[in-house]
């Protein structure tokens, strides 16, 4: 009986330890809209972190593989002021389907406000993304993706659920990393 109590106690502690992540994930809102051949996906949530912490996480490009599932490598290949060229390698997961990718993106930083992203090559060529950081507390973190469905090689039935899942994942894990860093101060 003592061993069973310890096991149940351990399980309870594991569940309690994961609650902040579960609550954070539950707060992530996502809207998917298709306008002709243009797919728009927007995800957002609110967080208690300050703008500087949010900005620090969003621009810590080389550490993305440490906290973003699916990103294996994120390498800054060129930096010119607020413009960065990033080579990214990873794998998308949609259900049991795994899709490796590699590509280069250009990121325009608007300090303290957000990032404009354009994929220049690879599976996501011509896909646009945007991170926006709201002001005040709680801080609103928003990611927007625009994808021309005529330019993707991803099978049509997978595009919308894949994009929705990715945006939800990105918003959630970036917010979790922001909260983790904010708590380490």
C-alpha positions as CSV (number, residue, x, y, z in Angstrom):
1,X,0.0,0.0,0.0
2,X,2.9,2.4,0.8
3,X,4.3,1.9,-2.7
4,X,0.9,2.6,-4.2
5,X,0.6,5.9,-2.2
6,X,4.0,7.0,-3.4
7,X,3.1,6.2,-7.0
8,X,-0.1,8.2,-6.7
9,X,1.7,11.0,-5.0
10,X,4.3,11.1,-7.8
11,X,1.6,11.1,-10.4
12,X,-0.2,13.9,-8.6
13,X,3.0,16.0,-8.5
14,X,3.7,15.4,-12.2
15,X,0.2,16.6,-13.0
16,X,0.5,19.6,-10.8
17,X,3.9,20.5,-12.3
18,X,2.4,20.4,-15.8
19,X,-0.6,22.5,-15.0
20,X,1.0,25.9,-16.0
21,X,1.7,24.4,-19.5
22,X,-1.8,23.0,-19.8
23,X,-3.4,26.3,-18.7
24,X,-1.1,28.2,-21.1
25,X,-2.0,25.9,-24.0
26,X,-5.7,26.2,-23.1
27,X,-5.5,30.0,-23.4
28,X,-4.1,30.0,-27.0
29,X,-6.8,31.1,-29.4
30,X,-6.6,30.4,-33.1
31,X,-8.6,31.6,-36.1
32,X,-8.2,30.0,-39.6
33,X,-9.6,31.8,-42.6
34,X,-9.4,30.9,-46.3
35,X,-9.9,33.8,-48.7
36,X,-9.8,32.3,-52.2
37,X,-6.4,30.7,-52.4
38,X,-5.0,32.6,-49.4
39,X,-4.9,30.9,-46.1
40,X,-4.7,33.2,-43.0
41,X,-4.0,31.8,-39.5
42,X,-3.9,33.9,-36.4
43,X,-3.0,32.7,-32.9
44,X,-2.8,34.7,-29.7
45,X,-2.8,34.6,-26.0
46,X,-2.1,36.9,-23.1
47,X,0.8,36.5,-20.7
48,X,2.1,38.3,-17.6
49,X,5.6,38.9,-19.0
50,X,7.0,42.3,-19.9
51,X,7.8,43.5,-23.4
52,X,11.6,43.1,-22.9
53,X,11.3,39.4,-21.9
54,X,9.0,38.8,-24.8
55,X,11.3,40.5,-27.2
56,X,14.3,38.6,-25.8
57,X,12.7,35.3,-26.5
58,X,11.4,36.2,-30.0
59,X,14.8,37.4,-31.1
60,X,16.9,34.6,-29.5
61,X,16.9,32.8,-32.9
62,X,19.7,30.3,-32.3
63,X,18.0,29.0,-29.1
64,X,14.6,28.2,-30.9
65,X,15.6,24.5,-31.1
66,X,15.8,24.4,-27.3
67,X,12.1,25.2,-26.8
68,X,10.3,24.9,-30.1
69,X,9.3,21.3,-31.0
70,X,10.2,20.4,-34.6
71,X,12.9,23.0,-35.1
72,X,16.3,21.2,-35.2
73,X,18.5,24.1,-36.3
74,X,18.1,27.9,-36.5
75,X,21.2,29.6,-37.8
76,X,21.6,33.4,-38.4
77,X,23.5,33.5,-41.7
78,X,23.4,37.2,-42.1
79,X,22.6,40.2,-39.8
80,X,22.3,43.7,-41.0
81,X,20.8,46.0,-38.4
82,X,17.2,45.0,-37.8
83,X,17.2,42.5,-40.8
84,X,18.2,38.9,-40.2
85,X,18.6,36.0,-42.6
86,X,17.9,32.7,-40.8
87,X,18.4,29.2,-42.1
88,X,16.0,26.9,-40.4
89,X,15.8,23.1,-40.5
90,X,13.2,21.0,-38.8
91,X,10.2,18.7,-39.1
92,X,6.5,19.3,-39.2
93,X,4.2,16.8,-37.6
94,X,0.5,16.4,-38.6
95,X,-0.9,13.4,-36.8
96,X,1.4,10.5,-37.8
97,X,2.7,12.3,-40.8
98,X,6.2,13.8,-40.5
99,X,7.5,16.3,-43.0
100,X,11.1,17.4,-42.9
101,X,11.9,20.9,-44.1
102,X,14.7,23.4,-44.6
103,X,14.6,26.9,-45.8
104,X,15.8,30.5,-45.4
105,X,13.7,33.3,-44.0
106,X,14.2,37.0,-43.8
107,X,13.2,38.6,-40.6
108,X,12.6,42.4,-40.2
109,X,12.7,43.4,-36.5
110,X,10.6,46.3,-35.2
111,X,12.2,46.5,-31.7
112,X,9.7,46.0,-28.9
113,X,6.8,45.7,-31.3
114,X,7.2,42.6,-33.5
115,X,8.8,40.7,-36.4
116,X,7.9,40.5,-40.0
117,X,8.9,37.1,-41.6
118,X,9.2,36.0,-45.2
119,X,10.3,32.5,-46.2
120,X,12.6,32.9,-49.1
121,X,13.2,29.3,-49.9
122,X,12.2,25.7,-49.0
123,X,8.9,24.1,-48.3
124,X,7.5,27.4,-47.0
125,X,8.8,29.7,-49.8
126,X,6.7,32.9,-49.9
127,X,4.9,32.1,-46.7
128,X,4.6,35.2,-44.5
129,X,4.6,35.4,-40.8
130,X,4.3,38.2,-38.2
131,X,4.9,38.3,-34.5
132,X,3.2,41.2,-32.7
133,X,3.8,42.0,-29.1
134,X,1.2,44.1,-27.4
135,X,1.9,46.8,-24.7
136,X,0.8,46.7,-21.1
137,X,0.0,43.9,-18.7
138,X,-1.2,41.4,-19.5
139,X,0.8,41.4,-22.7
140,X,-0.9,40.1,-25.8
141,X,1.3,37.9,-28.0
142,X,0.0,37.4,-31.6
143,X,1.3,35.3,-34.5
144,X,-0.1,35.7,-38.0
145,X,0.6,33.4,-41.0
146,X,-0.3,34.0,-44.6
147,X,0.1,31.2,-47.1
148,X,-0.7,31.2,-50.9
149,X,-2.2,27.8,-51.4
150,X,-1.2,27.9,-55.1
151,X,2.5,28.0,-54.1
152,X,2.6,25.1,-51.6
153,X,3.5,21.5,-52.3
154,X,1.7,20.4,-49.1
155,X,-1.4,18.3,-50.0
156,X,-4.5,20.6,-49.8
157,X,-6.3,18.6,-47.2
158,X,-3.3,18.9,-44.8
159,X,-2.5,22.6,-45.2
160,X,-5.2,24.1,-43.0
161,X,-4.9,21.7,-40.1
162,X,-1.1,21.8,-40.3
163,X,-1.0,25.6,-40.3
164,X,-3.5,25.8,-37.4
165,X,-1.6,23.2,-35.3
166,X,1.8,25.0,-36.0
167,X,0.5,28.4,-35.1
168,X,-1.1,27.1,-31.9
169,X,2.1,25.3,-31.0
170,X,4.3,28.3,-31.8
171,X,2.2,30.8,-29.8
172,X,2.0,28.4,-26.8
173,X,5.7,27.4,-26.7
174,X,7.0,30.9,-27.2
175,X,4.7,32.1,-24.3
176,X,5.8,29.3,-22.1
177,X,9.5,30.2,-22.7
178,X,8.8,33.8,-22.0
179,X,7.1,32.8,-18.7
180,X,10.0,30.5,-17.8
181,X,12.6,33.3,-18.4
182,X,10.5,35.8,-16.6
183,X,10.3,33.5,-13.6
184,X,14.1,33.0,-13.6
185,X,14.7,36.7,-12.9
